[in-house]
């Protein structure tokens, strides 16, 4: 199941605690900033980046395929996987 968090800090943090093997999509509406992360990705916890820590608009799921389908429905191909948690090779 895909869960949507928008300005719901406590709920989002609880979800992260319960779903450490899940996935988080930061939805900003621009291709450069729409990023899919593993729930444990350090980018989601950076103290110098308020947007990564707050629930401005996040979609989360423990099921990658369901979340990817939601992401595609939101922004087609205008998104990418985080370069830190989805390193190639």
Residue pairs with C-beta under 8 A, 6 or more apart in sequence:
1 61
1 63
1 66
2 59
2 60
2 61
2 63
2 66
2 67
2 70
3 15
3 59
3 60
3 61
4 57
4 58
4 59
4 60
5 11
5 12
5 15
5 55
5 57
5 58
5 59
5 60
6 55
6 56
6 57
6 58
7 54
7 55
7 56
8 55
9 54
9 55
11 55
12 55
12 58
12 60
15 22
15 60
16 22
16 24
16 39
16 44
16 60
19 39
19 60
19 62
20 39
20 40
21 38
21 39
21 40
21 62
22 38
22 39
22 60
22 61
22 62
23 36
23 37
23 38
23 39
23 60
23 61
23 62
23 64
23 67
24 36
24 37
24 38
24 39
24 41
24 44
24 58
24 59
24 60
25 34
25 35
25 36
25 37
25 58
25 59
25 60
25 67
25 70
25 71
25 79
26 33
26 34
26 35
26 37
26 51
26 52
26 56
26 57
26 58
27 34
27 57
27 58
27 59
27 71
27 74
27 75
28 34
28 51
28 56
28 57
29 75
30 78
31 75
31 78
31 79
31 80
34 71
34 75
34 78
34 79
34 80
35 43
35 79
35 80
35 81
35 82
36 67
36 68
36 71
36 79
36 80
36 81
36 82
36 86
37 43
37 44
37 81
37 82
37 85
38 82
38 85
38 86
39 60
40 85
41 82
41 84
41 85
42 84
43 49
43 52
43 82
43 84
43 85
44 52
44 53
45 52
45 53
46 52
46 53
47 53
59 67
59 70
59 71
59 74
60 67
61 67
61 70
71 79
